[in-house]
Every structure is written in C-alpha cells, then in structure tokens.
C-alpha cells in the first residue's frame, strides 16, 4: 500500500494529555467528514466542516508526498527525529484529516521497528489498529463514534448535539475540553473554563502551539 501524506515535521505536541512532548507529526491527506475545500464548508457530513482549520488536502506540505511502502514512510519519519535518541523514546503523532483512512498495521509495525511510540489523533469514526500505543479521539458532531475507548477523548467545545456529558461513560483515561477556535474563541474559552470548574473530571485543553507560533 502507498500512503498520501500532506506534511511530516518535527515539533512539540501542542495539545491534549501529551502537550509539550517532542514528536514527529505525520499528517495524512484526506478526511471522511469533509473534502477540506472551502466550497464544501456547508456540505460536509460532519459539523466540523464549518470550523475545521486544518490543511489536509494534497501532498504538497513540508515533508509531504506519496510514499510507496510502509518502510519508506517509516524511514522518512525516523529521518525527521534528532539523531540523538538516547534521552527519550521518539514519538510519532499520526493525524490528518482522518489518519485511519490510511494508517494500517504494516505502517504501525514499521514505525515500531524504528523505535517509535505510535500515537493517533482520530475523529473516532473508524476502529484504531490494536497495535497503536496512544489513542486520542476527537468526536465530531454529525458522525457516528465507533472508537469508544482510548487514552484521551479531546472534545472541541461547544458542538451542538455533542455535549460533554454524552462521553463521560466511555473508556478514556483523560477527558479534555478544547475551546473551539474562530471568531468566538474568547467566549468559547470562557464557557469551557466554567464547564471544567463545574465538572472537574474534565480538563481544559489549550492549543499551545498556536500560542507559541509553532507548527
């Protein structure tokens, strides 16, 4: 199988339970909830099409391209990590778009063979391969949540019909409320802050990479 990658780069994880950790980001092209094109903002089956700000169309980003095999892509991921691996296990964050349209066991195995902890950030509409080490699910309104267990559930807030209490009984170690970005960011942040204070099982999640201006 070949893999279409929008971009591949080394940075710090900017959000969620692993925020601040160095990682290689492997952003796959494509999504199953909308096309990523501005003309389709009102057409996506997932409500995220109205507010998503991630660029996942094509393979023309830094480090992006078409990779002919799992081993070739895993080599590219390993090449993005600093040469000195003596102080910490390297981590790769597989994201998108929707990474599970492409992430499969051969690629997970190839990344493991390079010594990486494999994390995935998914909308939860497809099951995660059991070999993945860290599962972050970010549910999107208008979609069916298939992956109902994992390490963290990161809910963009607010989403009509996807209120936080809907997810509290699922099998996640961390529940994170992330204010929706955009023109109402300040109001959404205040609402999320107040919700976390009233429901202390939830943590407030801030997109640190946007504050710091890093990818």
VENHU-V989017 format. One record per pair of residues at least 4 apart in sequence whose ideal C-beta (glycine too) atoms are under 7 Angstrom apart, sorted by the first residue. I is the first residue (numbers start at 0). J is the second residue. Records with the same first field share a line. If there is no record, write none. Layout:
# VENHU-V989017
I->J ; J
This chain:
# VENHU-V989017
0->103
1->65 ; 66 ; 67
2->27 ; 66 ; 72 ; 101 ; 106
3->27 ; 28 ; 29 ; 58 ; 65 ; 101
4->25 ; 26 ; 27 ; 28 ; 58 ; 63 ; 64 ; 66
5->26 ; 27 ; 28 ; 54 ; 55 ; 57 ; 58 ; 60 ; 63
6->26 ; 60 ; 61 ; 62 ; 63
7->23 ; 24 ; 25 ; 62 ; 63 ; 75 ; 76 ; 79
8->24 ; 61 ; 62 ; 79 ; 214
9->23 ; 79 ; 80
10->22 ; 24 ; 213 ; 214
11->19 ; 20 ; 21 ; 208 ; 213
12->17 ; 18 ; 19 ; 20 ; 22 ; 92
13->18 ; 206 ; 207 ; 208 ; 213
14->18 ; 177 ; 204 ; 206 ; 207
15->135 ; 151 ; 153 ; 175 ; 204
16->150 ; 151 ; 173 ; 175
17->118
18->207
20->90
22->90 ; 91 ; 92
23->76 ; 79 ; 80 ; 91
24->92 ; 94
25->76 ; 91 ; 92 ; 93
26->55 ; 94 ; 95
27->93 ; 95 ; 96 ; 98 ; 100 ; 101
28->55 ; 56 ; 57 ; 58 ; 96
29->55 ; 95 ; 96 ; 97 ; 100
30->35 ; 55 ; 95 ; 96 ; 97
31->97 ; 100 ; 124
32->43 ; 44 ; 45 ; 47 ; 48 ; 97 ; 122 ; 139 ; 142
33->39 ; 43 ; 45 ; 47 ; 48 ; 51
34->39
35->55 ; 56
36->56
39->43 ; 48
40->48 ; 49
42->48
43->47 ; 48
44->141 ; 142
45->139 ; 140 ; 141 ; 142
46->139 ; 140 ; 141 ; 158
47->51 ; 139
50->179 ; 181
52->180
55->95 ; 96
58->63 ; 64 ; 65
59->63
62->75 ; 79
66->71 ; 72 ; 75
67->71
69->73 ; 105 ; 106 ; 109
70->74 ; 109
71->75
72->76 ; 106
73->77 ; 106 ; 109 ; 110 ; 112 ; 113
74->78
75->79
76->91 ; 110 ; 113 ; 115
77->113
80->84 ; 89
84->89 ; 114
88->114 ; 116
89->114 ; 115
90->115 ; 116 ; 118
91->110 ; 115 ; 117 ; 118
92->118 ; 120
93->98 ; 102 ; 117 ; 118 ; 119
94->98 ; 120
97->121 ; 122
98->102 ; 119 ; 120 ; 121
99->121 ; 125 ; 127
102->106 ; 107 ; 119 ; 128
103->128
104->108 ; 128 ; 130
105->109
106->110
107->111 ; 117 ; 128 ; 130 ; 131
108->112 ; 130
109->113
110->115 ; 117
111->115 ; 117
116->132 ; 133
117->131 ; 132
118->132 ; 133 ; 135
119->127 ; 131 ; 134 ; 135
120->135 ; 137
121->125 ; 127 ; 136 ; 146
122->137 ; 138 ; 139 ; 142
123->136 ; 138 ; 144 ; 145 ; 146
124->142 ; 143 ; 145
125->145
126->145 ; 146
127->131 ; 134 ; 146
133->150
134->149 ; 150
135->149 ; 150 ; 151 ; 153
136->146 ; 149 ; 152
137->153 ; 154 ; 155
138->144 ; 154 ; 161 ; 166
140->158 ; 159 ; 160 ; 161
147->169 ; 170
148->169 ; 170 ; 171
149->171
150->171 ; 172 ; 173
151->171 ; 172 ; 173 ; 175
152->166 ; 169 ; 171 ; 174 ; 175
153->175 ; 177 ; 204
154->161 ; 163 ; 166 ; 176 ; 177
155->177 ; 179
156->163 ; 176 ; 177 ; 178 ; 179 ; 187 ; 191
157->179 ; 187 ; 190
161->165
163->167 ; 176 ; 194 ; 198 ; 201
166->174
167->174 ; 200
173->202
174->200 ; 201 ; 202
175->202 ; 204
176->191 ; 194 ; 195 ; 201 ; 203 ; 204
177->204 ; 206
178->184 ; 187 ; 188 ; 191
179->183 ; 187
180->184 ; 206
183->187
184->188
185->189
186->190
187->191
188->192
189->193
190->194
191->195 ; 203
192->196 ; 203
193->197
194->198 ; 201
195->199 ; 201 ; 202 ; 203
205->210
207->211
208->213 ; 214
